Structures are given as C-alpha cells and as structure tokens.
Amino acid sequence: AAMMNQFQYDRLTRLYSKEFFFQKAQMVSPDGTELISGALVITESEVLFCSRKGYMGGIKVLWSAFTSSLSSYSIESITEKKMGVSFALKGEKKDIKFVAPKIKEREEELRKALGWE
C-alpha cells in the first residue's frame, strides 16, 4: 500500500495521478537470462519498474521511461509459459519486457493509465 501511495504522486507533473496502474511483475533482464521481481507502475507521464530496498522499506527504481518515449506496447507470451507486456521505445531496437500475470484482463486499465484511450 505504501508503494502504491508513493506512485500516485507523479514526479513529472508534481500532481497526484488520476489514472495509475500497479501490478507485481518480473522484468526480463537486458541479456534475457533472468527475471527480476518488483512492481510495474504506470502513470500518464511515466512507466517505472521498482523494488523494495529491503525489509525497512524504501523504494528503488530499477528502470523508468517517460510515456512519451514509448512507441507502442503489446501483450504477448514473454517466456515459454508466462504472459506479459512488452514496451517498444522510440529509437530503440530492443523492447523492454515484463512478465505480468493476468495482464490481458487488465489491458483497459493499462491503456487508461498510459492515457492511450
């Protein structure tokens, strides 16, 4: 809950987000060899992947991008048996991929949070 409250506050606009998406997920490492656990957080201006800094709290942003730098997303099979979401960044050749259970059922929420309705 504390993690969610922190991300309702949009760092770019300095306002609390009306639409915001939060889901536990795993990010595929850049070399594709491991899955890193954390939370996928999406606001109208930013997409972040975060994890806790330890038992006593605090949040570490492991990856972030402004939504304006995204060219598209797709919901697809990320690993052999797991579905997730893949984000294409403008000017980049490699997509950023996240394993996210039940993401297909939450696609409308994801689109709203991105402001892509």
TORKOL-4160 file (C-alpha; in steps of 0.2 Angstrom, whole numbers, padded with zeros to 4 digits, m for minus):
117
<pt num="1" X="0000" Y="0000" Z="0000"/>
<pt num="2" X="0014" Y="0012" Z="0004"/>
<pt num="3" X="0022" Y="0009" Z="m0013"/>
<pt num="4" X="0006" Y="0012" Z="m0022"/>
<pt num="5" X="0003" Y="0029" Z="m0012"/>
<pt num="6" X="0021" Y="0035" Z="m0017"/>
<pt num="7" X="0017" Y="0032" Z="m0036"/>
<pt num="8" X="0000" Y="0041" Z="m0036"/>
<pt num="9" X="0011" Y="0056" Z="m0035"/>
<pt num="10" X="0018" Y="0060" Z="m0052"/>
<pt num="11" X="0036" Y="0066" Z="m0052"/>
<pt num="12" X="0035" Y="0075" Z="m0069"/>
<pt num="13" X="0019" Y="0085" Z="m0066"/>
<pt num="14" X="0020" Y="0086" Z="m0047"/>
<pt num="15" X="0002" Y="0081" Z="m0046"/>
<pt num="16" X="m0007" Y="0066" Z="m0040"/>
<pt num="17" X="m0012" Y="0054" Z="m0054"/>
<pt num="18" X="m0030" Y="0052" Z="m0058"/>
<pt num="19" X="m0026" Y="0036" Z="m0068"/>
<pt num="20" X="m0012" Y="0024" Z="m0062"/>
<pt num="21" X="m0008" Y="0006" Z="m0065"/>
<pt num="22" X="0001" Y="m0005" Z="m0052"/>
<pt num="23" X="0005" Y="m0024" Z="m0054"/>
<pt num="24" X="0018" Y="m0035" Z="m0047"/>
<pt num="25" X="0028" Y="m0041" Z="m0061"/>
<pt num="26" X="0045" Y="m0048" Z="m0066"/>
<pt num="27" X="0057" Y="m0038" Z="m0078"/>
<pt num="28" X="0067" Y="m0048" Z="m0091"/>
<pt num="29" X="0085" Y="m0043" Z="m0088"/>
<pt num="30" X="0093" Y="m0034" Z="m0103"/>
<pt num="31" X="0103" Y="m0050" Z="m0108"/>
<pt num="32" X="0087" Y="m0061" Z="m0106"/>
<pt num="33" X="0094" Y="m0073" Z="m0094"/>
<pt num="34" X="0085" Y="m0069" Z="m0078"/>
<pt num="35" X="0068" Y="m0062" Z="m0071"/>
<pt num="36" X="0069" Y="m0048" Z="m0059"/>
<pt num="37" X="0055" Y="m0046" Z="m0046"/>
<pt num="38" X="0046" Y="m0030" Z="m0042"/>
<pt num="39" X="0031" Y="m0019" Z="m0047"/>
<pt num="40" X="0026" Y="m0011" Z="m0063"/>
<pt num="41" X="0019" Y="0006" Z="m0061"/>
<pt num="42" X="0012" Y="0017" Z="m0074"/>
<pt num="43" X="0006" Y="0035" Z="m0074"/>
<pt num="44" X="0001" Y="0046" Z="m0088"/>
<pt num="45" X="0019" Y="0053" Z="m0089"/>
<pt num="46" X="0030" Y="0038" Z="m0083"/>
<pt num="47" X="0032" Y="0019" Z="m0083"/>
<pt num="48" X="0043" Y="0013" Z="m0069"/>
<pt num="49" X="0049" Y="m0004" Z="m0063"/>
<pt num="50" X="0053" Y="m0004" Z="m0044"/>
<pt num="51" X="0058" Y="m0015" Z="m0030"/>
<pt num="52" X="0059" Y="m0013" Z="m0011"/>
<pt num="53" X="0076" Y="m0008" Z="m0004"/>
<pt num="54" X="0075" Y="m0020" Z="0010"/>
<pt num="55" X="0065" Y="m0025" Z="0025"/>
<pt num="56" X="0063" Y="m0007" Z="0032"/>
<pt num="57" X="0056" Y="0000" Z="0016"/>
<pt num="58" X="0061" Y="0012" Z="0004"/>
<pt num="59" X="0059" Y="0010" Z="m0015"/>
<pt num="60" X="0072" Y="0008" Z="m0028"/>
<pt num="61" X="0068" Y="0012" Z="m0046"/>
<pt num="62" X="0076" Y="m0001" Z="m0057"/>
<pt num="63" X="0070" Y="0005" Z="m0074"/>
<pt num="64" X="0060" Y="0020" Z="m0080"/>
<pt num="65" X="0054" Y="0029" Z="m0095"/>
<pt num="66" X="0043" Y="0043" Z="m0100"/>
<pt num="67" X="0027" Y="0038" Z="m0108"/>
<pt num="68" X="0031" Y="0050" Z="m0122"/>
<pt num="69" X="0046" Y="0039" Z="m0126"/>
<pt num="70" X="0035" Y="0024" Z="m0129"/>
<pt num="71" X="0030" Y="0020" Z="m0147"/>
<pt num="72" X="0019" Y="0005" Z="m0143"/>
<pt num="73" X="0016" Y="m0010" Z="m0131"/>
<pt num="74" X="0010" Y="m0027" Z="m0134"/>
<pt num="75" X="0003" Y="m0041" Z="m0123"/>
<pt num="76" X="0012" Y="m0057" Z="m0128"/>
<pt num="77" X="0020" Y="m0073" Z="m0122"/>
<pt num="78" X="0036" Y="m0067" Z="m0113"/>
<pt num="79" X="0043" Y="m0084" Z="m0108"/>
<pt num="80" X="0038" Y="m0101" Z="m0113"/>
<pt num="81" X="0023" Y="m0102" Z="m0101"/>
<pt num="82" X="0021" Y="m0084" Z="m0095"/>
<pt num="83" X="0011" Y="m0069" Z="m0102"/>
<pt num="84" X="0016" Y="m0051" Z="m0100"/>
<pt num="85" X="0018" Y="m0034" Z="m0108"/>
<pt num="86" X="0032" Y="m0028" Z="m0120"/>
<pt num="87" X="0035" Y="m0009" Z="m0122"/>
<pt num="88" X="0044" Y="m0003" Z="m0138"/>
<pt num="89" X="0054" Y="0013" Z="m0135"/>
<pt num="90" X="0056" Y="0026" Z="m0149"/>
<pt num="91" X="0073" Y="0025" Z="m0157"/>
<pt num="92" X="0077" Y="0008" Z="m0148"/>
<pt num="93" X="0079" Y="m0009" Z="m0156"/>
<pt num="94" X="0076" Y="m0019" Z="m0141"/>
<pt num="95" X="0059" Y="m0020" Z="m0132"/>
<pt num="96" X="0058" Y="m0019" Z="m0113"/>
<pt num="97" X="0048" Y="m0035" Z="m0107"/>
<pt num="98" X="0039" Y="m0039" Z="m0091"/>
<pt num="99" X="0031" Y="m0055" Z="m0085"/>
<pt num="100" X="0014" Y="m0050" Z="m0078"/>
<pt num="101" X="0001" Y="m0062" Z="m0073"/>
<pt num="102" X="m0017" Y="m0058" Z="m0079"/>
<pt num="103" X="m0011" Y="m0043" Z="m0089"/>
<pt num="104" X="m0023" Y="m0047" Z="m0103"/>
<pt num="105" X="m0038" Y="m0045" Z="m0092"/>
<pt num="106" X="m0031" Y="m0028" Z="m0086"/>
<pt num="107" X="m0027" Y="m0021" Z="m0103"/>
<pt num="108" X="m0040" Y="m0007" Z="m0102"/>
<pt num="109" X="m0033" Y="m0001" Z="m0085"/>
<pt num="110" X="m0016" Y="m0001" Z="m0093"/>
<pt num="111" X="m0022" Y="0009" Z="m0108"/>
<pt num="112" X="m0031" Y="0022" Z="m0097"/>
<pt num="113" X="m0015" Y="0024" Z="m0086"/>
<pt num="114" X="m0005" Y="0027" Z="m0101"/>
<pt num="115" X="m0018" Y="0040" Z="m0107"/>
<pt num="116" X="m0020" Y="0030" Z="m0124"/>
<pt num="117" X="m0038" Y="0029" Z="m0125"/>
